[in-house]
Amino acid sequence: MTFTEERNDEVLILGPSGRIDNENSTVLLGKITQVIDAGVRNLLLDLSAVTYVTSAGLRTLIMAAKRLANLGGKLVLAGMNAQVQRIFEISGLTSVLTVHPTKAEALSSFR
């Protein structure tokens, strides 16, 4: 799994690519933990390059959101393709996690 990273004011935009499955969810959690430990409190995950998410990936995102919330921060997801969006809808996580269709809309939710 590879990542893009960019800053927009107080928001770190992290863009994982590929599948967030059992193996890659560990990699993603490690990366998210690393940026949180470095002081990031507002994290936007741009999922536009993610092709599939398993239950392990969903758990990782829930854990990250909870950890950021406990630290007074926020996790926002954006840019899901139709297949990934469907996984989130079926699992009911669109009502638990903050999800926006575009990166621009997600960024504006931090203001």
N, CA, C and O atoms as CSV, one atom per row, in Angstrom:
chain,resi,resn,atom,element,x,y,z
A,1,MET,N,N,0.850,-1.174,0.000
A,1,MET,CA,C,0.000,0.000,0.000
A,1,MET,C,C,0.891,1.231,0.000
A,1,MET,O,O,1.863,1.319,0.751
A,2,THR,N,N,0.541,2.175,-0.856
A,2,THR,CA,C,1.258,3.442,-0.890
A,2,THR,C,C,0.309,4.555,-0.466
A,2,THR,O,O,-0.910,4.387,-0.459
A,3,PHE,N,N,0.893,5.688,-0.115
A,3,PHE,CA,C,0.106,6.818,0.371
A,3,PHE,C,C,0.570,8.107,-0.288
A,3,PHE,O,O,1.758,8.294,-0.551
A,4,THR,N,N,-0.380,8.989,-0.548
A,4,THR,CA,C,-0.045,10.369,-0.856
A,4,THR,C,C,-0.334,11.160,0.410
A,4,THR,O,O,-1.193,10.785,1.208
A,5,GLU,N,N,0.383,12.243,0.581
A,5,GLU,CA,C,0.175,13.106,1.740
A,5,GLU,C,C,0.226,14.547,1.297
A,5,GLU,O,O,1.090,14.937,0.511
A,6,GLU,N,N,-0.705,15.343,1.804
A,6,GLU,CA,C,-0.651,16.783,1.579
A,6,GLU,C,C,-1.297,17.485,2.764
A,6,GLU,O,O,-2.129,16.909,3.466
A,7,ARG,N,N,-0.908,18.716,2.974
A,7,ARG,CA,C,-1.468,19.533,4.053
A,7,ARG,C,C,-2.367,20.601,3.480
A,7,ARG,O,O,-2.086,21.170,2.425
A,8,ASN,N,N,-3.446,20.868,4.182
A,8,ASN,CA,C,-4.321,21.978,3.853
A,8,ASN,C,C,-4.688,22.620,5.181
A,8,ASN,O,O,-5.592,22.157,5.877
A,9,ASP,N,N,-3.985,23.680,5.526
A,9,ASP,CA,C,-4.126,24.328,6.831
A,9,ASP,C,C,-3.887,23.304,7.943
A,9,ASP,O,O,-2.801,22.731,8.033
A,10,GLU,N,N,-4.875,23.076,8.772
A,10,GLU,CA,C,-4.725,22.165,9.917
A,10,GLU,C,C,-5.143,20.727,9.594
A,10,GLU,O,O,-5.266,19.899,10.496
A,11,VAL,N,N,-5.358,20.434,8.324
A,11,VAL,CA,C,-5.842,19.110,7.915
A,11,VAL,C,C,-4.743,18.369,7.154
A,11,VAL,O,O,-4.139,18.910,6.228
A,12,LEU,N,N,-4.497,17.129,7.556
A,12,LEU,CA,C,-3.611,16.263,6.785
A,12,LEU,C,C,-4.499,15.418,5.879
A,12,LEU,O,O,-5.437,14.767,6.338
A,13,ILE,N,N,-4.188,15.441,4.588
A,13,ILE,CA,C,-4.917,14.627,3.618
A,13,ILE,C,C,-4.044,13.440,3.284
A,13,ILE,O,O,-2.961,13.583,2.716
A,14,LEU,N,N,-4.528,12.269,3.641
A,14,LEU,CA,C,-3.797,11.025,3.418
A,14,LEU,C,C,-4.562,10.218,2.371
A,14,LEU,O,O,-5.758,9.972,2.526
A,15,GLY,N,N,-3.880,9.811,1.315
A,15,GLY,CA,C,-4.523,9.081,0.234
A,15,GLY,C,C,-3.944,7.688,0.065
A,15,GLY,O,O,-2.957,7.514,-0.651
A,16,PRO,N,N,-4.541,6.690,0.713
A,16,PRO,CA,C,-4.082,5.309,0.502
A,16,PRO,C,C,-4.508,4.821,-0.882
A,16,PRO,O,O,-5.461,5.337,-1.467
A,17,SER,N,N,-3.790,3.818,-1.397
A,17,SER,CA,C,-4.181,3.256,-2.693
A,17,SER,C,C,-4.230,1.742,-2.609
A,17,SER,O,O,-3.538,1.126,-1.798
A,18,GLY,N,N,-5.063,1.148,-3.463
A,18,GLY,CA,C,-5.201,-0.307,-3.501
A,18,GLY,C,C,-6.339,-0.796,-2.640
A,18,GLY,O,O,-7.335,-0.099,-2.443
A,19,ARG,N,N,-6.184,-1.997,-2.131
A,19,ARG,CA,C,-7.200,-2.635,-1.289
A,19,ARG,C,C,-6.885,-2.393,0.182
A,19,ARG,O,O,-5.726,-2.445,0.592
A,20,ILE,N,N,-7.909,-2.132,0.962
A,20,ILE,CA,C,-7.734,-2.100,2.414
A,20,ILE,C,C,-8.308,-3.420,2.918
A,20,ILE,O,O,-9.483,-3.520,3.273
A,21,ASP,N,N,-7.447,-4.417,2.937
A,21,ASP,CA,C,-7.838,-5.769,3.340
A,21,ASP,C,C,-7.106,-6.135,4.628
A,21,ASP,O,O,-6.556,-5.263,5.301
A,22,ASN,N,N,-7.099,-7.433,4.975
A,22,ASN,CA,C,-6.487,-7.857,6.236
A,22,ASN,C,C,-5.036,-7.408,6.350
A,22,ASN,O,O,-4.629,-6.889,7.389
A,23,GLU,N,N,-4.270,-7.598,5.314
A,23,GLU,CA,C,-2.851,-7.235,5.341
A,23,GLU,C,C,-2.660,-5.720,5.320
A,23,GLU,O,O,-1.926,-5.166,6.139
A,24,ASN,N,N,-3.321,-5.064,4.385
A,24,ASN,CA,C,-3.131,-3.626,4.229
A,24,ASN,C,C,-3.788,-2.799,5.323
A,24,ASN,O,O,-3.401,-1.649,5.533
A,25,SER,N,N,-4.763,-3.349,6.018
A,25,SER,CA,C,-5.381,-2.585,7.106
A,25,SER,C,C,-4.366,-2.351,8.219
A,25,SER,O,O,-4.405,-1.321,8.893
A,26,THR,N,N,-3.458,-3.302,8.411
A,26,THR,CA,C,-2.386,-3.145,9.396
A,26,THR,C,C,-1.436,-2.028,8.971
A,26,THR,O,O,-0.996,-1.229,9.797
A,27,VAL,N,N,-1.125,-1.979,7.679
A,27,VAL,CA,C,-0.264,-0.927,7.142
A,27,VAL,C,C,-0.946,0.432,7.312
A,27,VAL,O,O,-0.313,1.398,7.738
A,28,LEU,N,N,-2.227,0.503,6.981
A,28,LEU,CA,C,-2.982,1.746,7.115
A,28,LEU,C,C,-3.044,2.192,8.573
A,28,LEU,O,O,-2.831,3.367,8.875
A,29,LEU,N,N,-3.334,1.266,9.467
A,29,LEU,CA,C,-3.397,1.614,10.885
A,29,LEU,C,C,-2.043,2.126,11.370
A,29,LEU,O,O,-1.982,3.076,12.149
A,30,GLY,N,N,-0.967,1.506,10.916
A,30,GLY,CA,C,0.368,1.967,11.290
A,30,GLY,C,C,0.628,3.388,10.823
A,30,GLY,O,O,1.189,4.195,11.565
A,31,LYS,N,N,0.223,3.701,9.598
A,31,LYS,CA,C,0.411,5.042,9.049
A,31,LYS,C,C,-0.434,6.058,9.805
A,31,LYS,O,O,0.044,7.141,10.144
A,32,ILE,N,N,-1.683,5.711,10.067
A,32,ILE,CA,C,-2.564,6.624,10.800
A,32,ILE,C,C,-2.030,6.846,12.214
A,32,ILE,O,O,-2.025,7.977,12.701
A,33,THR,N,N,-1.586,5.790,12.870
A,33,THR,CA,C,-1.013,5.903,14.211
A,33,THR,C,C,0.204,6.818,14.187
A,33,THR,O,O,0.379,7.655,15.073
A,34,GLN,N,N,1.035,6.654,13.178
A,34,GLN,CA,C,2.236,7.480,13.035
A,34,GLN,C,C,1.885,8.969,12.936
A,34,GLN,O,O,2.509,9.795,13.603
A,35,VAL,N,N,0.902,9.313,12.119
A,35,VAL,CA,C,0.567,10.732,11.952
A,35,VAL,C,C,-0.142,11.293,13.193
A,35,VAL,O,O,0.050,12.458,13.542
A,36,ILE,N,N,-0.954,10.474,13.851
A,36,ILE,CA,C,-1.594,10.926,15.089
A,36,ILE,C,C,-0.540,11.154,16.165
A,36,ILE,O,O,-0.580,12.158,16.876
A,37,ASP,N,N,0.400,10.226,16.282
A,37,ASP,CA,C,1.475,10.367,17.269
A,37,ASP,C,C,2.340,11.594,16.982
A,37,ASP,O,O,2.957,12.150,17.891
A,38,ALA,N,N,2.383,12.014,15.714
A,38,ALA,CA,C,3.142,13.209,15.332
A,38,ALA,C,C,2.342,14.496,15.563
A,38,ALA,O,O,2.852,15.588,15.312
A,39,GLY,N,N,1.099,14.382,16.037
A,39,GLY,CA,C,0.322,15.558,16.393
A,39,GLY,C,C,-0.849,15.891,15.489
A,39,GLY,O,O,-1.553,16.869,15.742
A,40,VAL,N,N,-1.079,15.110,14.444
A,40,VAL,CA,C,-2.221,15.370,13.557
A,40,VAL,C,C,-3.521,15.092,14.313
A,40,VAL,O,O,-3.668,14.049,14.950
A,41,ARG,N,N,-4.457,16.034,14.236
A,41,ARG,CA,C,-5.761,15.852,14.883
A,41,ARG,C,C,-6.907,15.910,13.876
A,41,ARG,O,O,-8.010,15.446,14.165
A,42,ASN,N,N,-6.653,16.475,12.704
A,42,ASN,CA,C,-7.668,16.543,11.657
A,42,ASN,C,C,-7.142,15.781,10.454
A,42,ASN,O,O,-6.191,16.207,9.798
A,43,LEU,N,N,-7.773,14.650,10.173
A,43,LEU,CA,C,-7.300,13.751,9.127
A,43,LEU,C,C,-8.399,13.498,8.110
A,43,LEU,O,O,-9.505,13.077,8.450
A,44,LEU,N,N,-8.068,13.764,6.859
A,44,LEU,CA,C,-8.967,13.468,5.750
A,44,LEU,C,C,-8.365,12.292,4.995
A,44,LEU,O,O,-7.236,12.374,4.511
A,45,LEU,N,N,-9.105,11.212,4.893
A,45,LEU,CA,C,-8.661,10.071,4.094
A,45,LEU,C,C,-9.329,10.172,2.729
A,45,LEU,O,O,-10.546,10.039,2.604
A,46,ASP,N,N,-8.512,10.409,1.716
A,46,ASP,CA,C,-8.984,10.470,0.338
A,46,ASP,C,C,-8.948,9.040,-0.201
A,46,ASP,O,O,-7.878,8.513,-0.505
A,47,LEU,N,N,-10.110,8.422,-0.317
A,47,LEU,CA,C,-10.208,7.013,-0.707
A,47,LEU,C,C,-10.409,6.822,-2.206
A,47,LEU,O,O,-10.821,5.747,-2.642
A,48,SER,N,N,-10.126,7.843,-2.989
A,48,SER,CA,C,-10.365,7.760,-4.433
A,48,SER,C,C,-9.506,6.706,-5.128
A,48,SER,O,O,-9.878,6.229,-6.201
A,49,ALA,N,N,-8.371,6.333,-4.546
A,49,ALA,CA,C,-7.507,5.310,-5.141
A,49,ALA,C,C,-7.664,3.947,-4.457
A,49,ALA,O,O,-6.903,3.019,-4.732
A,50,VAL,N,N,-8.652,3.833,-3.568
A,50,VAL,CA,C,-8.926,2.565,-2.885
A,50,VAL,C,C,-9.939,1.784,-3.710
A,50,VAL,O,O,-10.990,2.308,-4.078
A,51,THR,N,N,-9.614,0.524,-3.997
A,51,THR,CA,C,-10.461,-0.284,-4.862
A,51,THR,C,C,-11.426,-1.196,-4.101
A,51,THR,O,O,-12.455,-1.602,-4.641
A,52,TYR,N,N,-11.094,-1.520,-2.846
A,52,TYR,CA,C,-11.934,-2.443,-2.083
A,52,TYR,C,C,-11.601,-2.302,-0.605
A,52,TYR,O,O,-10.463,-1.995,-0.251
A,53,VAL,N,N,-12.586,-2.524,0.259
A,53,VAL,CA,C,-12.384,-2.472,1.705
A,53,VAL,C,C,-13.035,-3.707,2.326
A,53,VAL,O,O,-14.204,-3.994,2.066
A,54,THR,N,N,-12.277,-4.436,3.146
A,54,THR,CA,C,-12.820,-5.590,3.870
A,54,THR,C,C,-13.258,-5.154,5.266
A,54,THR,O,O,-13.104,-3.992,5.641
A,55,SER,N,N,-13.802,-6.093,6.022
A,55,SER,CA,C,-14.218,-5.788,7.393
A,55,SER,C,C,-13.029,-5.361,8.248
A,55,SER,O,O,-13.186,-4.542,9.153
A,56,ALA,N,N,-11.851,-5.901,7.978
A,56,ALA,CA,C,-10.643,-5.490,8.706
A,56,ALA,C,C,-10.344,-4.016,8.423
A,56,ALA,O,O,-9.946,-3.276,9.323
A,57,GLY,N,N,-10.535,-3.596,7.187
A,57,GLY,CA,C,-10.337,-2.196,6.833
A,57,GLY,C,C,-11.351,-1.295,7.499
A,57,GLY,O,O,-11.011,-0.207,7.964
A,58,LEU,N,N,-12.592,-1.739,7.549
A,58,LEU,CA,C,-13.636,-0.958,8.221
A,58,LEU,C,C,-13.313,-0.784,9.701
A,58,LEU,O,O,-13.471,0.304,10.254
A,59,ARG,N,N,-12.860,-1.865,10.338
A,59,ARG,CA,C,-12.472,-1.793,11.755
A,59,ARG,C,C,-11.354,-0.781,11.962
A,59,ARG,O,O,-11.375,-0.009,12.921
A,60,THR,N,N,-10.385,-0.787,11.065
A,60,THR,CA,C,-9.268,0.147,11.152
A,60,THR,C,C,-9.762,1.589,11.111
A,60,THR,O,O,-9.305,2.424,11.892
A,61,LEU,N,N,-10.685,1.884,10.213
A,61,LEU,CA,C,-11.205,3.243,10.086
A,61,LEU,C,C,-12.008,3.652,11.316
A,61,LEU,O,O,-11.929,4.801,11.752
A,62,ILE,N,N,-12.771,2.733,11.873
A,62,ILE,CA,C,-13.524,3.016,13.096
A,62,ILE,C,C,-12.571,3.304,14.249
A,62,ILE,O,O,-12.778,4.251,15.008
A,63,MET,N,N,-11.522,2.483,14.381
A,63,MET,CA,C,-10.539,2.693,15.450
A,63,MET,C,C,-9.862,4.050,15.305
A,63,MET,O,O,-9.660,4.754,16.295
A,64,ALA,N,N,-9.513,4.417,14.085
A,64,ALA,CA,C,-8.864,5.712,13.847
A,64,ALA,C,C,-9.795,6.858,14.200
A,64,ALA,O,O,-9.375,7.827,14.833
A,65,ALA,N,N,-11.051,6.757,13.800
A,65,ALA,CA,C,-12.028,7.807,14.098
A,65,ALA,C,C,-12.213,7.967,15.601
A,65,ALA,O,O,-12.272,9.090,16.101
A,66,LYS,N,N,-12.305,6.857,16.324
A,66,LYS,CA,C,-12.473,6.906,17.775
A,66,LYS,C,C,-11.257,7.524,18.444
A,66,LYS,O,O,-11.385,8.345,19.352
A,67,ARG,N,N,-10.072,7.123,17.987
A,67,ARG,CA,C,-8.850,7.654,18.598
A,67,ARG,C,C,-8.753,9.167,18.383
A,67,ARG,O,O,-8.438,9.913,19.311
A,68,LEU,N,N,-9.022,9.608,17.163
A,68,LEU,CA,C,-8.984,11.050,16.894
A,68,LEU,C,C,-10.042,11.798,17.703
A,68,LEU,O,O,-9.764,12.870,18.241
A,69,ALA,N,N,-11.244,11.246,17.793
A,69,ALA,CA,C,-12.306,11.890,18.567
A,69,ALA,C,C,-11.904,12.013,20.038
A,69,ALA,O,O,-12.167,13.039,20.665
A,70,ASN,N,N,-11.272,10.985,20.589
A,70,ASN,CA,C,-10.821,11.025,21.981
A,70,ASN,C,C,-9.752,12.087,22.206
A,70,ASN,O,O,-9.570,12.562,23.326
A,71,LEU,N,N,-9.046,12.457,21.143
A,71,LEU,CA,C,-8.004,13.480,21.233
A,71,LEU,C,C,-8.514,14.860,20.815
A,71,LEU,O,O,-7.739,15.811,20.713
A,72,GLY,N,N,-9.826,14.960,20.576
A,72,GLY,CA,C,-10.411,16.225,20.166
A,72,GLY,C,C,-10.279,16.496,18.675
A,72,GLY,O,O,-10.442,17.630,18.223
A,73,GLY,N,N,-9.983,15.450,17.918
A,73,GLY,CA,C,-9.805,15.604,16.482
A,73,GLY,C,C,-10.951,15.018,15.693
A,73,GLY,O,O,-12.027,14.741,16.223
A,74,LYS,N,N,-10.687,14.833,14.395
A,74,LYS,CA,C,-11.761,14.395,13.503
A,74,LYS,C,C,-11.179,13.625,12.326
A,74,LYS,O,O,-10.146,14.001,11.773
A,75,LEU,N,N,-11.858,12.539,11.949
A,75,LEU,CA,C,-11.541,11.781,10.742
A,75,LEU,C,C,-12.690,11.961,9.763
A,75,LEU,O,O,-13.855,11.782,10.116
A,76,VAL,N,N,-12.350,12.318,8.528
A,76,VAL,CA,C,-13.348,12.479,7.476
A,76,VAL,C,C,-12.886,11.670,6.272
A,76,VAL,O,O,-11.704,11.681,5.927
A,77,LEU,N,N,-13.813,10.974,5.636
A,77,LEU,CA,C,-13.514,10.156,4.458
A,77,LEU,C,C,-14.111,10.809,3.222
A,77,LEU,O,O,-15.175,11.424,3.282
A,78,ALA,N,N,-13.409,10.667,2.091
A,78,ALA,CA,C,-13.906,11.278,0.853
A,78,ALA,C,C,-13.476,10.473,-0.361
A,78,ALA,O,O,-12.518,9.701,-0.318
A,79,GLY,N,N,-14.218,10.679,-1.453
A,79,GLY,CA,C,-13.809,10.182,-2.756
A,79,GLY,C,C,-13.976,8.703,-3.011
A,79,GLY,O,O,-13.263,8.141,-3.843
A,80,MET,N,N,-14.890,8.059,-2.325
A,80,MET,CA,C,-15.084,6.618,-2.518
A,80,MET,C,C,-15.670,6.317,-3.893
A,80,MET,O,O,-16.539,7.036,-4.385
A,81,ASN,N,N,-15.177,5.238,-4.503
A,81,ASN,CA,C,-15.820,4.781,-5.735
A,81,ASN,C,C,-17.137,4.095,-5.363
A,81,ASN,O,O,-17.412,3.889,-4.181
A,82,ALA,N,N,-17.940,3.744,-6.343
A,82,ALA,CA,C,-19.274,3.180,-6.088
A,82,ALA,C,C,-19.210,1.879,-5.302
A,82,ALA,O,O,-20.050,1.646,-4.433
A,83,GLN,N,N,-18.232,1.027,-5.589
A,83,GLN,CA,C,-18.125,-0.253,-4.894
A,83,GLN,C,C,-17.778,-0.055,-3.417
A,83,GLN,O,O,-18.379,-0.683,-2.545
A,84,VAL,N,N,-16.821,0.807,-3.144
A,84,VAL,CA,C,-16.428,1.074,-1.754
A,84,VAL,C,C,-17.575,1.766,-1.022
A,84,VAL,O,O,-17.852,1.442,0.133
A,85,GLN,N,N,-18.234,2.702,-1.667
A,85,GLN,CA,C,-19.387,3.381,-1.067
A,85,GLN,C,C,-20.466,2.368,-0.680
A,85,GLN,O,O,-21.063,2.466,0.392
A,86,ARG,N,N,-20.705,1.418,-1.543
A,86,ARG,CA,C,-21.717,0.377,-1.273
A,86,ARG,C,C,-21.349,-0.450,-0.039
A,86,ARG,O,O,-22.221,-0.793,0.760
A,87,ILE,N,N,-20.078,-0.767,0.116
A,87,ILE,CA,C,-19.609,-1.518,1.295
A,87,ILE,C,C,-19.912,-0.726,2.565
A,87,ILE,O,O,-20.372,-1.289,3.558
A,88,PHE,N,N,-19.654,0.573,2.529
A,88,PHE,CA,C,-19.929,1.418,3.693
A,88,PHE,C,C,-21.421,1.502,3.963
A,88,PHE,O,O,-21.840,1.495,5.121
A,89,GLU,N,N,-22.226,1.582,2.920
A,89,GLU,CA,C,-23.682,1.661,3.101
A,89,GLU,C,C,-24.232,0.364,3.679
A,89,GLU,O,O,-25.038,0.391,4.609
A,90,ILE,N,N,-23.801,-0.774,3.134
A,90,ILE,CA,C,-24.284,-2.076,3.614
A,90,ILE,C,C,-23.910,-2.291,5.078
A,90,ILE,O,O,-24.697,-2.827,5.857
A,91,SER,N,N,-22.701,-1.866,5.443
A,91,SER,CA,C,-22.226,-2.060,6.818
A,91,SER,C,C,-22.844,-1.055,7.793
A,91,SER,O,O,-22.719,-1.211,9.008
A,92,GLY,N,N,-23.510,-0.027,7.263
A,92,GLY,CA,C,-24.106,0.987,8.119
A,92,GLY,C,C,-23.131,2.053,8.587
A,92,GLY,O,O,-23.481,2.886,9.423
A,93,LEU,N,N,-21.911,2.039,8.060
A,93,LEU,CA,C,-20.901,2.967,8.546
A,93,LEU,C,C,-21.026,4.378,7.993
A,93,LEU,O,O,-20.359,5.289,8.482
A,94,THR,N,N,-21.865,4.577,6.985
A,94,THR,CA,C,-22.059,5.942,6.492
A,94,THR,C,C,-22.775,6.799,7.530
A,94,THR,O,O,-22.719,8.027,7.469
A,95,SER,N,N,-23.448,6.152,8.485
A,95,SER,CA,C,-24.100,6.912,9.548
A,95,SER,C,C,-23.207,7.050,10.782
A,95,SER,O,O,-23.524,7.809,11.698
A,96,VAL,N,N,-22.093,6.319,10.806
A,96,VAL,CA,C,-21.179,6.356,11.953
A,96,VAL,C,C,-19.956,7.226,11.656
A,96,VAL,O,O,-19.507,7.991,12.510
A,97,LEU,N,N,-19.429,7.103,10.454
A,97,LEU,CA,C,-18.262,7.867,10.037
A,97,LEU,C,C,-18.698,9.044,9.164
A,97,LEU,O,O,-19.747,8.995,8.521
A,98,THR,N,N,-17.897,10.086,9.148
A,98,THR,CA,C,-18.194,11.251,8.322
A,98,THR,C,C,-17.673,10.987,6.920
A,98,THR,O,O,-16.472,10.801,6.721
A,99,VAL,N,N,-18.580,10.971,5.948
A,99,VAL,CA,C,-18.237,10.643,4.563
A,99,VAL,C,C,-18.753,11.747,3.642
A,99,VAL,O,O,-19.900,12.183,3.746
A,100,HIS,N,N,-17.873,12.190,2.736
A,100,HIS,CA,C,-18.247,13.189,1.736
A,100,HIS,C,C,-17.877,12.666,0.357
A,100,HIS,O,O,-16.906,11.922,0.219
A,101,PRO,N,N,-18.633,13.042,-0.661
A,101,PRO,CA,C,-18.347,12.542,-2.005
A,101,PRO,C,C,-17.028,13.064,-2.583
A,101,PRO,O,O,-16.367,12.360,-3.345
A,102,THR,N,N,-16.643,14.294,-2.225
A,102,THR,CA,C,-15.426,14.862,-2.800
A,102,THR,C,C,-14.475,15.344,-1.711
A,102,THR,O,O,-14.864,15.588,-0.569
A,103,LYS,N,N,-13.226,15.468,-2.106
A,103,LYS,CA,C,-12.204,15.978,-1.191
A,103,LYS,C,C,-12.511,17.424,-0.801
A,103,LYS,O,O,-12.323,17.805,0.354
A,104,ALA,N,N,-12.978,18.225,-1.749
A,104,ALA,CA,C,-13.295,19.634,-1.455
A,104,ALA,C,C,-14.402,19.743,-0.401
A,104,ALA,O,O,-14.305,20.553,0.521
A,105,GLU,N,N,-15.448,18.932,-0.536
A,105,GLU,CA,C,-16.532,18.951,0.461
A,105,GLU,C,C,-16.031,18.484,1.822
A,105,GLU,O,O,-16.408,19.030,2.859
A,106,ALA,N,N,-15.179,17.470,1.801
A,106,ALA,CA,C,-14.619,16.961,3.051
A,106,ALA,C,C,-13.768,18.032,3.739
A,106,ALA,O,O,-13.858,18.215,4.954
A,107,LEU,N,N,-12.955,18.730,2.970
A,107,LEU,CA,C,-12.128,19.802,3.538
A,107,LEU,C,C,-12.980,20.890,4.162
A,107,LEU,O,O,-12.651,21.408,5.230
A,108,SER,N,N,-14.060,21.234,3.508
A,108,SER,CA,C,-14.921,22.302,4.049
A,108,SER,C,C,-15.594,21.877,5.347
A,108,SER,O,O,-15.994,22.735,6.133
A,109,SER,N,N,-15.729,20.587,5.590
A,109,SER,CA,C,-16.362,20.117,6.835
A,109,SER,C,C,-15.478,20.345,8.065
A,109,SER,O,O,-15.960,20.264,9.195
A,110,PHE,N,N,-14.202,20.625,7.856
A,110,PHE,CA,C,-13.308,20.909,8.980
A,110,PHE,C,C,-13.407,22.357,9.442
A,110,PHE,O,O,-12.909,22.699,10.515
A,111,ARG,N,N,-14.040,23.205,8.652
A,111,ARG,CA,C,-14.118,24.642,8.995
A,111,ARG,C,C,-15.276,24.931,9.890
A,111,ARG,O,O,-15.489,26.082,10.273
